[in-house]
């Protein structure tokens, strides 16, 4: 079955997750929701303090003439941040989980330079725990060829021993998922965060320290 390239809004696999309701479900993240609500609430407090005490605010910032930009910022920045907080509450405070299972996290994401053979890296990652040394070597190679032509991203749910590997192409301001992300056999599930940490240390010449 052919895969239709997907344009992604951000550097993650959310766009693809949304096309697979048989595998994934979206939900609101309590932590992110609370964070954005707190930010919006703080901005309301700041707005009240500023708008109810305009003269004191101007005096505190050094007078209307000397600190015009600061005063303008004090009056207009809080409402802008408040609106942004509300928008982010509805738009960005979301996460994805395995259908009937655990929350997906993104322990590994690396950008690589143009021409780097990411297909080989993905193949190495798919061998999973059967070749941990090969995974570390592949990730070291990725780290050594940093760039922003394509992104290698790994999403996992430890509770389900689920792992998905995707490649996102960066085309200026646009992001594209050109090929279907691949799954790692649950029997070969590995600790992506730990092996990535090992690869980072070794690539930096830190060895086992």
VOPA-281106 format. One record per atom (N, C-alpha, C): x, y, z; chain; residue in three letters; atom name. Coordinates in steps of 0.1 Angstrom, whole numbers. Layout:
BEGIN
((X,Y,Z),"A","Ala","CA");
...
//
This chain:
BEGIN
((8,-12,0),"A","Unk","N");
((0,0,0),"A","Unk","CA");
((9,12,0),"A","Unk","C");
((6,22,-9),"A","Unk","N");
((14,34,-10),"A","Unk","CA");
((11,43,1),"A","Unk","C");
((21,51,4),"A","Unk","N");
((20,61,15),"A","Unk","CA");
((20,75,9),"A","Unk","C");
((10,83,12),"A","Unk","N");
((9,97,8),"A","Unk","CA");
((16,106,17),"A","Unk","C");
((26,113,12),"A","Unk","N");
((34,122,21),"A","Unk","CA");
((25,131,29),"A","Unk","C");
((28,134,42),"A","Unk","N");
((20,142,51),"A","Unk","CA");
((28,154,55),"A","Unk","C");
((22,166,54),"A","Unk","N");
((28,178,59),"A","Unk","CA");
((26,179,74),"A","Unk","C");
((37,181,81),"A","Unk","N");
((36,181,96),"A","Unk","CA");
((37,195,101),"A","Unk","C");
((29,198,111),"A","Unk","N");
((29,212,117),"A","Unk","CA");
((41,214,126),"A","Unk","C");
((47,204,131),"A","Unk","N");
((58,205,140),"A","Unk","CA");
((67,193,139),"A","Unk","C");
((78,193,146),"A","Unk","N");
((88,183,145),"A","Unk","CA");
((85,171,153),"A","Unk","C");
((74,165,150),"A","Unk","N");
((70,153,157),"A","Unk","CA");
((61,144,147),"A","Unk","C");
((56,133,152),"A","Unk","N");
((48,124,143),"A","Unk","CA");
((33,126,146),"A","Unk","C");
((29,137,152),"A","Unk","N");
((15,138,155),"A","Unk","CA");
((6,137,143),"A","Unk","C");
((10,143,132),"A","Unk","N");
((2,143,119),"A","Unk","CA");
((0,128,115),"A","Unk","C");
((10,120,116),"A","Unk","N");
((8,106,112),"A","Unk","CA");
((0,99,122),"A","Unk","C");
((2,101,135),"A","Unk","N");
((-6,95,146),"A","Unk","CA");
((-21,97,143),"A","Unk","C");
((-24,109,138),"A","Unk","N");
((-38,112,136),"A","Unk","CA");
((-44,104,124),"A","Unk","C");
((-36,99,116),"A","Unk","N");
((-41,91,104),"A","Unk","CA");
((-43,76,108),"A","Unk","C");
((-39,73,120),"A","Unk","N");
((-40,59,125),"A","Unk","CA");
((-48,57,138),"A","Unk","C");
((-61,60,137),"A","Unk","N");
((-69,58,149),"A","Unk","CA");
((-70,44,154),"A","Unk","C");
((-66,35,145),"A","Unk","N");
((-66,21,149),"A","Unk","CA");
((-54,18,159),"A","Unk","C");
((-44,27,159),"A","Unk","N");
((-33,24,167),"A","Unk","CA");
((-31,35,179),"A","Unk","C");
((-36,47,176),"A","Unk","N");
((-33,58,185),"A","Unk","CA");
((-45,66,189),"A","Unk","C");
((-45,72,201),"A","Unk","N");
((-56,81,205),"A","Unk","CA");
((-50,94,210),"A","Unk","C");
((-56,105,208),"A","Unk","N");
((-52,118,213),"A","Unk","CA");
((-59,121,226),"A","Unk","C");
((-52,128,235),"A","Unk","N");
((-58,133,247),"A","Unk","CA");
((-52,146,252),"A","Unk","C");
((-58,152,261),"A","Unk","N");
((-52,164,267),"A","Unk","CA");
((-42,160,278),"A","Unk","C");
((-30,167,277),"A","Unk","N");
((-20,165,287),"A","Unk","CA");
((-23,173,300),"A","Unk","C");
((-25,167,311),"A","Unk","N");
((-28,174,323),"A","Unk","CA");
((-17,184,327),"A","Unk","C");
((-5,180,325),"A","Unk","N");
((6,188,329),"A","Unk","CA");
((7,201,320),"A","Unk","C");
((7,198,307),"A","Unk","N");
((8,210,298),"A","Unk","CA");
((-4,219,299),"A","Unk","C");
((-16,213,301),"A","Unk","N");
((-28,221,303),"A","Unk","CA");
((-27,230,315),"A","Unk","C");
((-22,224,326),"A","Unk","N");
((-21,232,339),"A","Unk","CA");
((-11,243,337),"A","Unk","C");
((0,240,330),"A","Unk","N");
((11,250,328),"A","Unk","CA");
((5,262,320),"A","Unk","C");
((-2,260,309),"A","Unk","N");
((-7,271,301),"A","Unk","CA");
((-18,279,309),"A","Unk","C");
((-26,272,317),"A","Unk","N");
((-36,279,325),"A","Unk","CA");
((-30,287,335),"A","Unk","C");
((-19,283,341),"A","Unk","N");
((-12,291,351),"A","Unk","CA");
((-6,303,345),"A","Unk","C");
((0,301,333),"A","Unk","N");
((6,313,326),"A","Unk","CA");
((-5,323,323),"A","Unk","C");
((-16,318,317),"A","Unk","N");
((-27,327,314),"A","Unk","CA");
((-33,334,327),"A","Unk","C");
((-34,327,338),"A","Unk","N");
((-38,333,350),"A","Unk","CA");
((-29,344,355),"A","Unk","C");
((-16,341,354),"A","Unk","N");
((-6,351,359),"A","Unk","CA");
((-7,364,350),"A","Unk","C");
((-10,362,337),"A","Unk","N");
((-11,374,329),"A","Unk","CA");
((-23,382,332),"A","Unk","C");
((-34,375,337),"A","Unk","N");
((-46,382,341),"A","Unk","CA");
((-43,391,353),"A","Unk","C");
((-35,385,362),"A","Unk","N");
((-31,393,374),"A","Unk","CA");
((-23,405,371),"A","Unk","C");
((-13,403,362),"A","Unk","N");
((-4,414,357),"A","Unk","CA");
((-13,424,350),"A","Unk","C");
((-22,420,342),"A","Unk","N");
((-31,430,335),"A","Unk","CA");
((-39,438,345),"A","Unk","C");
((-44,432,355),"A","Unk","N");
((-52,439,365),"A","Unk","CA");
((-43,449,372),"A","Unk","C");
((-31,445,376),"A","Unk","N");
((-22,454,383),"A","Unk","CA");
((-18,466,375),"A","Unk","C");
((-16,463,362),"A","Unk","N");
((-11,474,353),"A","Unk","CA");
((-23,483,349),"A","Unk","C");
((-34,478,346),"A","Unk","N");
((-45,486,341),"A","Unk","CA");
((-52,494,352),"A","Unk","C");
((-52,488,364),"A","Unk","N");
((-58,495,375),"A","Unk","CA");
((-49,505,382),"A","Unk","C");
((-36,505,378),"A","Unk","N");
((-26,514,384),"A","Unk","CA");
((-17,519,373),"A","Unk","C");
((-23,526,362),"A","Unk","N");
((-15,530,351),"A","Unk","CA");
((-4,540,355),"A","Unk","C");
((-7,550,364),"A","Unk","N");
((3,560,367),"A","Unk","CA");
((14,554,375),"A","Unk","C");
((11,545,384),"A","Unk","N");
((21,538,392),"A","Unk","CA");
((30,529,383),"A","Unk","C");
((24,523,373),"A","Unk","N");
((32,515,364),"A","Unk","CA");
((42,523,356),"A","Unk","C");
((37,535,351),"A","Unk","N");
((45,544,344),"A","Unk","CA");
((57,549,352),"A","Unk","C");
((54,553,365),"A","Unk","N");
((64,558,374),"A","Unk","CA");
((74,547,377),"A","Unk","C");
((69,535,379),"A","Unk","N");
((78,524,382),"A","Unk","CA");
((88,521,371),"A","Unk","C");
((83,523,359),"A","Unk","N");
((92,520,347),"A","Unk","CA");
((100,532,343),"A","Unk","C");
((100,543,351),"A","Unk","N");
((109,554,348),"A","Unk","CA");
((103,566,341),"A","Unk","C");
((89,566,340),"A","Unk","N");
((83,578,334),"A","Unk","CA");
((79,575,319),"A","Unk","C");
((69,582,314),"A","Unk","N");
((64,579,301),"A","Unk","CA");
((73,582,290),"A","Unk","C");
((81,593,291),"A","Unk","N");
((90,597,281),"A","Unk","CA");
((103,588,280),"A","Unk","C");
((109,586,291),"A","Unk","N");
((122,578,292),"A","Unk","CA");
((120,563,289),"A","Unk","C");
((108,558,293),"A","Unk","N");
((107,543,291),"A","Unk","CA");
((94,540,283),"A","Unk","C");
((93,547,272),"A","Unk","N");
((81,545,264),"A","Unk","CA");
((79,530,259),"A","Unk","C");
((90,524,255),"A","Unk","N");
((89,510,250),"A","Unk","CA");
((86,501,262),"A","Unk","C");
((92,503,273),"A","Unk","N");
((89,495,285),"A","Unk","CA");
((74,496,289),"A","Unk","C");
((69,508,289),"A","Unk","N");
((55,510,293),"A","Unk","CA");
((46,504,283),"A","Unk","C");
((49,505,270),"A","Unk","N");
((41,499,259),"A","Unk","CA");
((41,484,261),"A","Unk","C");
((53,479,264),"A","Unk","N");
((53,464,267),"A","Unk","CA");
((45,460,279),"A","Unk","C");
((46,468,289),"A","Unk","N");
((38,465,302),"A","Unk","CA");
((23,464,299),"A","Unk","C");
((19,473,290),"A","Unk","N");
((4,474,288),"A","Unk","CA");
((-1,464,277),"A","Unk","C");
((8,461,267),"A","Unk","N");
((3,452,256),"A","Unk","CA");
((9,438,256),"A","Unk","C");
((20,436,263),"A","Unk","N");
((25,422,263),"A","Unk","CA");
((17,412,272),"A","Unk","C");
((12,416,284),"A","Unk","N");
((4,406,291),"A","Unk","CA");
((-8,401,284),"A","Unk","C");
((-16,410,277),"A","Unk","N");
((-28,404,270),"A","Unk","CA");
((-24,395,259),"A","Unk","C");
((-12,399,252),"A","Unk","N");
((-8,390,241),"A","Unk","CA");
((-4,376,246),"A","Unk","C");
((3,376,258),"A","Unk","N");
((7,363,264),"A","Unk","CA");
((-5,356,269),"A","Unk","C");
((-15,363,274),"A","Unk","N");
((-27,357,279),"A","Unk","CA");
((-34,349,267),"A","Unk","C");
((-36,356,256),"A","Unk","N");
((-42,350,244),"A","Unk","CA");
((-34,338,239),"A","Unk","C");
((-21,340,239),"A","Unk","N");
((-12,329,235),"A","Unk","CA");
((-14,317,244),"A","Unk","C");
((-15,319,257),"A","Unk","N");
((-17,309,267),"A","Unk","CA");
((-30,301,264),"A","Unk","C");
((-40,308,262),"A","Unk","N");
((-53,302,259),"A","Unk","CA");
((-53,294,246),"A","Unk","C");
((-46,299,236),"A","Unk","N");
((-45,292,223),"A","Unk","CA");
((-37,279,225),"A","Unk","C");
((-26,280,232),"A","Unk","N");
((-18,269,235),"A","Unk","CA");
((-25,258,243),"A","Unk","C");
((-33,263,252),"A","Unk","N");
((-41,253,261),"A","Unk","CA");
((-50,244,252),"A","Unk","C");
((-56,250,242),"A","Unk","N");
((-65,242,233),"A","Unk","CA");
((-57,235,222),"A","Unk","C");
((-46,241,217),"A","Unk","N");
((-39,236,205),"A","Unk","CA");
((-28,226,209),"A","Unk","C");
((-19,231,218),"A","Unk","N");
((-7,224,221),"A","Unk","CA");
((-7,215,233),"A","Unk","C");
((-16,216,242),"A","Unk","N");
((-16,209,254),"A","Unk","CA");
((-22,195,252),"A","Unk","C");
((-17,188,241),"A","Unk","N");
((-22,175,238),"A","Unk","CA");
((-11,165,237),"A","Unk","C");
((-14,152,239),"A","Unk","N");
((-4,142,237),"A","Unk","CA");
((-11,130,231),"A","Unk","C");
((-3,120,227),"A","Unk","N");
((-8,108,221),"A","Unk","CA");
((-4,96,229),"A","Unk","C");
((-13,86,229),"A","Unk","N");
((-10,73,235),"A","Unk","CA");
((-14,62,226),"A","Unk","C");
((-8,50,229),"A","Unk","N");
((-12,38,223),"A","Unk","CA");
((-26,35,226),"A","Unk","C");
((-34,31,216),"A","Unk","N");
((-48,29,219),"A","Unk","CA");
((-50,18,229),"A","Unk","C");
((-56,21,240),"A","Unk","N");
((-57,11,251),"A","Unk","CA");
((-45,9,259),"A","Unk","C");
((-35,18,257),"A","Unk","N");
((-22,16,263),"A","Unk","CA");
((-16,29,269),"A","Unk","C");
((-3,29,269),"A","Unk","N");
((4,40,276),"A","Unk","CA");
((7,52,267),"A","Unk","C");
((12,63,273),"A","Unk","N");
((15,75,266),"A","Unk","CA");
((28,74,258),"A","Unk","C");
((28,80,246),"A","Unk","N");
((39,80,237),"A","Unk","CA");
((48,92,241),"A","Unk","C");
((61,89,242),"A","Unk","N");
((71,99,245),"A","Unk","CA");
((81,99,234),"A","Unk","C");
((89,110,233),"A","Unk","N");
((99,112,222),"A","Unk","CA");
((113,113,228),"A","Unk","C");
((119,101,231),"A","Unk","N");
((132,102,238),"A","Unk","CA");
((144,105,229),"A","Unk","C");
((142,104,216),"A","Unk","N");
((153,106,206),"A","Unk","CA");
((148,114,194),"A","Unk","C");
((155,125,191),"A","Unk","N");
((153,132,179),"A","Unk","CA");
((166,139,175),"A","Unk","C");
((170,136,162),"A","Unk","N");
((183,141,157),"A","Unk","CA");
((181,147,143),"A","Unk","C");
((187,158,140),"A","Unk","N");
((187,163,127),"A","Unk","CA");
((200,159,120),"A","Unk","C");
((199,156,107),"A","Unk","N");
((211,152,99),"A","Unk","CA");
((213,160,87),"A","Unk","C");
((225,161,82),"A","Unk","N");
((229,168,70),"A","Unk","CA");
((223,161,58),"A","Unk","C");
((222,169,47),"A","Unk","N");
((218,164,34),"A","Unk","CA");
((227,153,29),"A","Unk","C");
((221,142,24),"A","Unk","N");
((229,131,18),"A","Unk","CA");
((232,120,28),"A","Unk","C");
((229,122,41),"A","Unk","N");
((232,112,51),"A","Unk","CA");
((222,100,49),"A","Unk","C");
((227,88,49),"A","Unk","N");
((219,76,46),"A","Unk","CA");
((211,72,58),"A","Unk","C");
((200,79,60),"A","Unk","N");
((191,76,72),"A","Unk","CA");
((185,62,71),"A","Unk","C");
((182,57,59),"A","Unk","N");
((176,44,57),"A","Unk","CA");
((184,34,64),"A","Unk","C");
((197,35,64),"A","Unk","N");
((206,25,70),"A","Unk","CA");
((204,26,85),"A","Unk","C");
((203,38,90),"A","Unk","N");
((201,40,105),"A","Unk","CA");
((188,34,109),"A","Unk","C");
((177,36,102),"A","Unk","N");
((164,31,105),"A","Unk","CA");
((165,16,105),"A","Unk","C");
((172,10,96),"A","Unk","N");
((173,-5,95),"A","Unk","CA");
((181,-10,108),"A","Unk","C");
((191,-3,112),"A","Unk","N");
((199,-7,124),"A","Unk","CA");
((190,-6,136),"A","Unk","C");
((182,5,137),"A","Unk","N");
((173,6,148),"A","Unk","CA");
((162,-5,149),"A","Unk","C");
((158,-9,137),"A","Unk","N");
((147,-19,137),"A","Unk","CA");
((153,-33,142),"A","Unk","C");
((166,-35,142),"A","Unk","N");
((171,-47,147),"A","Unk","CA");
((170,-48,162),"A","Unk","C");
((168,-36,168),"A","Unk","N");
((164,-35,182),"A","Unk","CA");
((174,-42,191),"A","Unk","C");
((169,-47,202),"A","Unk","N");
((178,-52,213),"A","Unk","CA");
((187,-64,209),"A","Unk","C");
((184,-69,197),"A","Unk","N");
((193,-80,192),"A","Unk","CA");
((207,-75,187),"A","Unk","C");
((208,-61,186),"A","Unk","N");
((220,-55,182),"A","Unk","CA");
((222,-42,188),"A","Unk","C");
((223,-41,201),"A","Unk","N");
((225,-28,208),"A","Unk","CA");
((237,-21,204),"A","Unk","C");
((248,-28,201),"A","Unk","N");
((261,-22,197),"A","Unk","CA");
((259,-15,183),"A","Unk","C");
((251,-22,175),"A","Unk","N");
((248,-16,162),"A","Unk","CA");
((240,-3,162),"A","Unk","C");
((231,-3,172),"A","Unk","N");
((222,9,174),"A","Unk","CA");
((231,20,179),"A","Unk","C");
((240,18,188),"A","Unk","N");
((248,28,194),"A","Unk","CA");
((257,34,182),"A","Unk","C");
((263,25,174),"A","Unk","N");
((271,29,163),"A","Unk","CA");
((264,37,153),"A","Unk","C");
((251,33,150),"A","Unk","N");
((243,41,141),"A","Unk","CA");
((240,55,146),"A","Unk","C");
((236,55,159),"A","Unk","N");
((233,68,165),"A","Unk","CA");
((245,77,166),"A","Unk","C");
((257,72,168),"A","Unk","N");
((269,80,168),"A","Unk","CA");
((272,86,155),"A","Unk","C");
((269,78,144),"A","Unk","N");
((271,83,131),"A","Unk","CA");
((261,95,128),"A","Unk","C");
((249,93,133),"A","Unk","N");
((239,104,131),"A","Unk","CA");
((243,116,138),"A","Unk","C");
((248,115,150),"A","Unk","N");
((252,127,158),"A","Unk","CA");
((264,133,152),"A","Unk","C");
((273,125,146),"A","Unk","N");
((285,131,139),"A","Unk","CA");
((281,139,127),"A","Unk","C");
((270,136,120),"A","Unk","N");
((266,143,108),"A","Unk","CA");
((254,152,111),"A","Unk","C");
((254,160,121),"A","Unk","N");
((243,168,125),"A","Unk","CA");
((240,178,113),"A","Unk","C");
((227,181,112),"A","Unk","N");
((223,191,102),"A","Unk","CA");
((208,193,104),"A","Unk","C");
((202,199,94),"A","Unk","N");
((187,202,95),"A","Unk","CA");
((180,199,82),"A","Unk","C");
((186,188,75),"A","Unk","N");
((179,184,62),"A","Unk","CA");
((168,175,65),"A","Unk","C");
((170,165,74),"A","Unk","N");
((160,156,78),"A","Unk","CA");
((161,153,93),"A","Unk","C");
((150,148,99),"A","Unk","N");
((150,146,113),"A","Unk","CA");
((147,131,115),"A","Unk","C");
((155,125,124),"A","Unk","N");
((152,111,128),"A","Unk","CA");
((145,112,142),"A","Unk","C");
((134,106,143),"A","Unk","N");
((126,108,155),"A","Unk","CA");
((121,94,160),"A","Unk","C");
((122,91,173),"A","Unk","N");
((118,78,178),"A","Unk","CA");
((108,81,189),"A","Unk","C");
((96,74,188),"A","Unk","N");
((85,75,198),"A","Unk","CA");
((83,62,204),"A","Unk","C");
((82,62,218),"A","Unk","N");
((81,49,225),"A","Unk","CA");
((70,50,236),"A","Unk","C");
((65,38,239),"A","Unk","N");
((56,36,251),"A","Unk","CA");
((62,24,258),"A","Unk","C");
((70,27,269),"A","Unk","N");
((76,16,276),"A","Unk","CA");
((66,6,281),"A","Unk","C");
((55,11,286),"A","Unk","N");
((45,1,291),"A","Unk","CA");
((40,-9,281),"A","Unk","C");
((40,-5,269),"A","Unk","N");
((35,-14,258),"A","Unk","CA");
((46,-20,250),"A","Unk","C");
((58,-17,253),"A","Unk","N");
((70,-21,245),"A","Unk","CA");
((68,-18,231),"A","Unk","C");
((62,-6,229),"A","Unk","N");
((59,-1,215),"A","Unk","CA");
((70,10,211),"A","Unk","C");
((74,9,199),"A","Unk","N");
((84,19,194),"A","Unk","CA");
((81,22,179),"A","Unk","C");
((81,35,175),"A","Unk","N");
((79,39,162),"A","Unk","CA");
((90,48,158),"A","Unk","C");
((96,46,146),"A","Unk","N");
((107,54,141),"A","Unk","CA");
((103,61,128),"A","Unk","C");
((104,74,128),"A","Unk","N");
((100,82,117),"A","Unk","CA");
((111,91,112),"A","Unk","C");
((110,95,99),"A","Unk","N");
((119,105,93),"A","Unk","CA");
((111,117,88),"A","Unk","C");
((115,129,92),"A","Unk","N");
((108,141,88),"A","Unk","CA");
((117,149,79),"A","Unk","C");
((113,153,68),"A","Unk","N");
((121,161,59),"A","Unk","CA");
((118,176,61),"A","Unk","C");
((129,184,62),"A","Unk","N");
((128,198,64),"A","Unk","CA");
((129,205,51),"A","Unk","C");
((119,212,46),"A","Unk","N");
((119,219,34),"A","Unk","CA");
((116,234,36),"A","Unk","C");
((127,241,40),"A","Unk","N");
((125,255,44),"A","Unk","CA");
((117,256,57),"A","Unk","C");
((105,262,56),"A","Unk","N");
((96,263,67),"A","Unk","CA");
((86,252,68),"A","Unk","C");
((87,243,58),"A","Unk","N");
((77,232,58),"A","Unk","CA");
((84,219,63),"A","Unk","C");
((76,210,69),"A","Unk","N");
((80,197,74),"A","Unk","CA");
((72,187,67),"A","Unk","C");
((79,176,62),"A","Unk","N");
((71,166,55),"A","Unk","CA");
((75,152,60),"A","Unk","C");
((65,143,62),"A","Unk","N");
((67,129,65),"A","Unk","CA");
((65,122,52),"A","Unk","C");
((76,118,45),"A","Unk","N");
((76,113,31),"A","Unk","CA");
((73,98,31),"A","Unk","C");
((76,91,42),"A","Unk","N");
((74,77,42),"A","Unk","CA");
((68,72,55),"A","Unk","C");
((61,61,55),"A","Unk","N");
((54,56,67),"A","Unk","CA");
((64,53,78),"A","Unk","C");
((62,59,90),"A","Unk","N");
((71,55,101),"A","Unk","CA");
((70,40,103),"A","Unk","C");
((81,34,109),"A","Unk","N");
((81,19,110),"A","Unk","CA");
((81,16,125),"A","Unk","C");
((76,4,128),"A","Unk","N");
((75,-1,142),"A","Unk","CA");
((87,-11,144),"A","Unk","C");
((91,-11,156),"A","Unk","N");
((101,-21,161),"A","Unk","CA");
((93,-32,167),"A","Unk","C");
((97,-45,164),"A","Unk","N");
((91,-56,170),"A","Unk","CA");
((91,-55,185),"A","Unk","C");
((80,-56,192),"A","Unk","N");
((79,-55,207),"A","Unk","CA");
((90,-64,214),"A","Unk","C");
((92,-76,208),"A","Unk","N");
((102,-85,213),"A","Unk","CA");
((116,-80,213),"A","Unk","C");
((118,-69,204),"A","Unk","N");
((132,-63,202),"A","Unk","CA");
((132,-49,208),"A","Unk","C");
((122,-46,216),"A","Unk","N");
((121,-32,222),"A","Unk","CA");
((134,-29,230),"A","Unk","C");
((139,-17,229),"A","Unk","N");
((151,-13,236),"A","Unk","CA");
((150,1,243),"A","Unk","C");
((158,4,252),"A","Unk","N");
((158,17,259),"A","Unk","CA");
((165,27,250),"A","Unk","C");
((157,34,241),"A","Unk","N");
((162,43,232),"A","Unk","CA");
((169,55,238),"A","Unk","C");
((164,60,250),"A","Unk","N");
((170,71,257),"A","Unk","CA");
((184,67,262),"A","Unk","C");
((185,55,267),"A","Unk","N");
((198,51,273),"A","Unk","CA");
((208,49,262),"A","Unk","C");
((204,42,251),"A","Unk","N");
((214,39,240),"A","Unk","CA");
((218,52,233),"A","Unk","C");
((208,62,233),"A","Unk","N");
((212,75,227),"A","Unk","CA");
((221,82,236),"A","Unk","C");
((220,81,249),"A","Unk","N");
((229,87,258),"A","Unk","CA");
((243,81,257),"A","Unk","C");
((243,68,255),"A","Unk","N");
((256,61,254),"A","Unk","CA");
((263,66,241),"A","Unk","C");
((255,67,230),"A","Unk","N");
((261,71,217),"A","Unk","CA");
((266,86,218),"A","Unk","C");
((259,94,225),"A","Unk","N");
((263,108,227),"A","Unk","CA");
((276,109,234),"A","Unk","C");
((277,101,245),"A","Unk","N");
((290,101,253),"A","Unk","CA");
((301,96,245),"A","Unk","C");
((299,85,238),"A","Unk","N");
((310,79,230),"A","Unk","CA");
((314,88,219),"A","Unk","C");
((304,94,212),"A","Unk","N");
((308,103,201),"A","Unk","CA");
((316,115,206),"A","Unk","C");
((313,119,218),"A","Unk","N");
((320,131,224),"A","Unk","CA");
((333,127,230),"A","Unk","C");
((336,114,229),"A","Unk","N");
((349,109,234),"A","Unk","CA");
((350,107,249),"A","Unk","C");
((338,106,255),"A","Unk","N");
((337,105,270),"A","Unk","CA");
((338,90,275),"A","Unk","C");
((336,81,266),"A","Unk","N");
((337,67,269),"A","Unk","CA");
((326,63,279),"A","Unk","C");
((330,56,290),"A","Unk","N");
((320,52,300),"A","Unk","CA");
((318,62,311),"A","Unk","C");
((324,74,310),"A","Unk","N");
((322,83,321),"A","Unk","CA");
((308,89,321),"A","Unk","C");
//
